[in-house]
Amino acid sequence: MDRLLKLAHLLAIVFAIYACYLAIIAVHEAGHLVAAKLCGFPLKELRIGPLQWLKEPNWKFAIRKDSFFGGIVRAPPTKGRNSLRLRLLIYGLGGPAANIVFSVCGWCLGRAIPENRVAGLIALCSAGSLLIGLINLIPAHVEPYSTDGQKIIDAFSKKFREVRFAVCYLDSKDELKSALRAKDFELLKRIGQELASLADGIPEDNKAVIAVRRVLEISDRGIGLSAAEADVPIEDLSR
């Protein structure tokens, strides 16, 4: 019986530590979520440990047995011509900032209550939250994930050009499709040229670059023809 009690006590400690860890991850992802809303980035996925909320197209909840650690907020950036660099910076800092604020609040609360197990748990969460926030500010990339620090650096490096182009391409996708359906080749060319001007320095084998080249080819063939004469298929621009 004594061994069972010790085992139960050990399991309770492990569960409490894991619950604290999930709470810290939840705080981190909540920071990114708030930042995404402020920046106008649409939320597509939220994951905290094994708990996942996925929009496809309606929100669905699932428990992932292959993911007990870590978390993610997937919110693709939009409006590439509207202060994108600043918004990426805010989004990247959202998670670490939330952890640091949570750590400071926990530290203040821990000092205000008597020392007991609850105070010890609060101290553990505060220290862990600060650690998670600072670790995420270290630049690192492990395929397919990057730390927040790496994302912040990318927003101020050559990689930003590729990100901005991809965002602008996705922003223009629906307008490109509408122009193709309406056979409005003048509009198609104008949008294609705007996107091509943002593609300078981006590898030629980039899928979005290839799609933009295709758009310009179609517009050049279609300009000067009547709607009846212009037999141009609608291309798949969903890449």
C-alpha positions as CSV (number, residue, x, y, z in Angstrom):
1,M,0.0,0.0,0.0
2,D,2.9,2.4,0.8
3,R,4.4,1.8,-2.6
4,L,1.0,2.5,-4.3
5,L,0.7,5.8,-2.4
6,K,4.2,6.8,-3.4
7,L,3.4,5.9,-7.0
8,A,0.2,7.9,-6.9
9,H,2.0,10.8,-5.4
10,L,4.7,10.6,-8.1
11,L,2.0,10.5,-10.8
12,A,0.3,13.5,-9.3
13,I,3.5,15.5,-9.4
14,V,4.1,14.5,-13.0
15,F,0.6,15.4,-14.0
16,A,0.9,18.8,-12.2
17,I,4.1,19.6,-14.0
18,Y,2.6,18.6,-17.3
19,A,-0.5,20.7,-16.6
20,C,1.8,23.7,-15.8
21,Y,3.6,23.1,-19.1
22,L,0.3,23.1,-21.0
23,A,-0.7,26.3,-19.3
24,I,2.5,27.9,-20.3
25,I,2.1,26.8,-23.9
26,A,-1.5,28.0,-23.8
27,V,-0.3,31.5,-22.7
28,H,2.3,31.5,-25.4
29,E,-0.1,30.6,-28.2
30,A,-2.7,33.0,-26.8
31,G,-0.2,35.8,-27.2
32,H,0.3,34.8,-30.9
33,L,-3.5,34.5,-31.3
34,V,-4.1,38.1,-30.0
35,A,-1.3,39.4,-32.1
36,A,-2.7,37.6,-35.2
37,K,-6.1,39.3,-34.6
38,L,-4.5,42.7,-34.2
39,C,-2.5,42.2,-37.4
40,G,-5.4,40.9,-39.5
41,F,-4.0,37.4,-39.9
42,P,-6.9,34.9,-40.2
43,L,-6.6,32.0,-37.8
44,K,-6.4,28.6,-39.4
45,E,-5.2,26.3,-36.6
46,L,-4.6,26.4,-32.9
47,R,-2.8,23.5,-31.1
48,I,-1.8,23.2,-27.5
49,G,-0.1,19.9,-26.8
50,P,-2.4,17.2,-28.0
51,L,-5.4,19.6,-28.2
52,Q,-6.1,20.8,-31.8
53,W,-8.6,23.2,-33.3
54,L,-8.5,23.2,-37.1
55,K,-10.5,25.3,-39.5
56,E,-11.4,23.2,-42.6
57,P,-13.6,25.2,-43.4
58,N,-15.5,25.0,-40.2
59,W,-13.8,24.7,-36.8
60,K,-13.1,21.1,-35.7
61,F,-11.7,19.9,-32.4
62,A,-9.4,16.8,-32.3
63,I,-6.9,15.2,-29.9
64,R,-3.6,14.4,-31.6
65,K,-1.9,11.3,-30.1
66,D,1.3,12.2,-31.8
67,S,1.7,15.6,-30.2
68,F,1.9,15.9,-26.5
69,F,4.4,18.8,-26.4
70,G,4.6,22.1,-28.1
71,G,1.9,24.2,-29.7
72,I,1.1,26.2,-32.8
73,V,-1.0,29.1,-34.0
74,R,-1.2,29.0,-37.8
75,A,-2.4,32.3,-39.1
76,P,-1.2,33.1,-42.7
77,P,-0.2,36.8,-43.1
78,T,-2.4,38.9,-45.4
79,K,-2.3,42.4,-47.1
80,G,1.4,42.2,-48.1
81,R,1.5,45.9,-49.1
82,N,0.2,47.1,-45.8
83,S,3.0,47.4,-43.2
84,L,3.7,43.7,-43.5
85,R,7.1,43.8,-41.9
86,L,5.8,45.6,-38.7
87,R,2.8,43.2,-38.5
88,L,5.1,40.1,-38.8
89,L,7.2,41.6,-36.0
90,I,4.2,42.1,-33.7
91,Y,3.0,38.5,-34.5
92,G,6.4,37.0,-33.8
93,L,6.7,38.9,-30.5
94,G,3.2,38.1,-29.3
95,G,4.0,34.7,-27.8
96,P,7.2,35.5,-26.0
97,A,5.7,38.8,-24.7
98,A,2.7,36.9,-23.3
99,N,5.1,34.4,-21.5
100,I,7.1,37.2,-20.0
101,V,4.0,39.1,-18.8
102,F,2.6,35.9,-17.4
103,S,5.9,35.2,-15.6
104,V,6.0,38.7,-14.0
105,C,2.3,38.4,-12.9
106,G,3.0,34.9,-11.4
107,W,6.0,36.2,-9.6
108,C,4.0,39.1,-8.0
109,L,1.2,36.7,-7.1
110,G,3.6,34.2,-5.5
111,R,5.1,36.9,-3.3
112,A,1.6,38.0,-2.1
113,I,0.5,34.5,-0.8
114,P,1.9,32.3,2.0
115,E,4.5,29.7,1.0
116,N,2.8,26.4,0.3
117,R,2.3,24.0,-2.5
118,V,0.2,26.4,-4.5
119,A,2.9,29.1,-4.2
120,G,5.4,26.5,-5.3
121,L,3.3,25.6,-8.4
122,I,2.9,29.3,-9.3
123,A,6.6,29.8,-9.0
124,L,7.2,26.8,-11.2
125,C,4.8,28.2,-13.8
126,S,6.4,31.6,-13.7
127,A,9.9,30.3,-14.1
128,G,8.8,27.9,-16.9
129,S,6.9,30.7,-18.7
130,L,9.9,33.0,-18.6
131,L,12.2,30.2,-19.9
132,I,9.8,29.3,-22.8
133,G,9.5,32.9,-23.8
134,L,13.3,33.5,-23.8
135,I,14.0,30.2,-25.6
136,N,11.6,31.1,-28.4
137,L,13.5,34.3,-29.0
138,I,16.6,32.4,-29.9
139,P,16.9,32.2,-33.7
140,A,16.6,28.6,-34.9
141,H,15.0,26.7,-37.7
142,V,14.2,23.0,-37.6
143,E,12.2,21.9,-40.7
144,P,9.3,22.7,-40.9
145,Y,9.2,24.9,-37.9
146,S,11.1,28.1,-36.9
147,T,11.3,29.8,-33.5
148,D,9.8,33.2,-33.0
149,G,13.3,34.7,-33.0
150,Q,14.0,33.3,-36.4
151,K,10.7,34.6,-37.8
152,I,11.6,38.1,-36.5
153,I,15.0,38.0,-38.1
154,D,13.4,36.7,-41.4
155,A,11.2,39.8,-41.3
156,F,14.3,42.0,-41.6
157,S,16.4,39.8,-43.9
158,K,16.3,39.0,-47.6
159,K,13.8,36.3,-46.9
160,F,11.2,39.0,-46.3
161,R,11.1,39.8,-50.0
162,E,9.9,36.2,-50.7
163,V,7.4,36.3,-47.9
164,R,5.9,39.6,-49.1
165,F,5.7,38.3,-52.7
166,A,3.9,35.1,-51.5
167,V,1.4,37.1,-49.4
168,C,0.7,39.6,-52.3
169,Y,0.2,36.7,-54.7
170,L,-2.3,35.0,-52.3
171,D,-4.1,38.3,-51.8
172,S,-4.5,38.7,-55.6
173,K,-5.5,35.1,-56.3
174,D,-9.2,35.6,-56.3
175,E,-8.9,38.8,-58.4
176,L,-6.7,36.9,-60.9
177,K,-9.3,34.1,-61.2
178,S,-12.1,36.6,-61.7
179,A,-10.2,38.4,-64.4
180,L,-9.5,35.0,-66.1
181,R,-13.2,34.1,-66.0
182,A,-14.3,37.5,-67.3
183,K,-11.4,37.4,-69.9
184,D,-10.4,40.8,-68.7
185,F,-6.8,40.5,-70.0
186,E,-5.9,44.2,-69.4
187,L,-6.7,43.8,-65.7
188,L,-5.0,40.4,-65.7
189,K,-1.8,42.0,-67.1
190,R,-1.9,44.9,-64.7
191,I,-2.1,42.5,-61.7
192,G,0.6,40.2,-63.2
193,Q,3.0,43.1,-63.7
194,E,2.5,44.4,-60.1
195,L,3.2,40.9,-58.8
196,A,6.2,40.5,-61.2
197,S,7.7,43.7,-59.8
198,L,7.7,42.1,-56.4
199,A,9.3,38.9,-57.6
200,D,12.7,40.4,-58.4
201,G,15.4,38.3,-56.8
202,I,13.1,35.3,-56.0
203,P,14.2,31.9,-57.5
204,E,12.7,31.2,-60.9
205,D,11.4,27.8,-59.8
206,N,9.2,29.3,-57.1
207,K,5.6,28.1,-57.8
208,A,4.1,31.5,-57.4
209,V,6.7,33.1,-59.8
210,I,5.9,30.4,-62.4
211,A,2.1,31.1,-62.0
212,V,2.7,34.9,-62.4
213,R,4.7,34.3,-65.6
214,R,1.8,32.1,-66.9
215,V,-0.6,34.9,-66.1
216,L,1.4,37.4,-68.1
217,E,1.7,34.9,-71.0
218,I,-2.1,34.5,-71.0
219,S,-2.8,38.2,-70.8
220,D,-0.4,38.9,-73.7
221,R,-2.1,36.3,-75.9
222,G,-5.6,37.6,-75.0
223,I,-5.1,41.4,-75.3
224,G,-6.5,42.6,-78.6
225,L,-8.9,39.6,-79.0
226,S,-12.6,39.8,-78.4
227,A,-14.2,37.8,-75.6
228,A,-15.6,35.4,-78.2
229,E,-12.2,35.0,-79.9
230,A,-10.2,34.6,-76.6
231,D,-10.4,30.9,-75.9
232,V,-8.1,30.9,-72.9
233,P,-8.6,28.3,-70.2
234,I,-8.9,29.3,-66.6
235,E,-5.6,28.4,-64.9
236,D,-5.3,26.9,-61.5
237,L,-3.9,29.7,-59.4
238,S,-4.4,28.0,-56.0
239,R,-0.7,27.1,-55.6
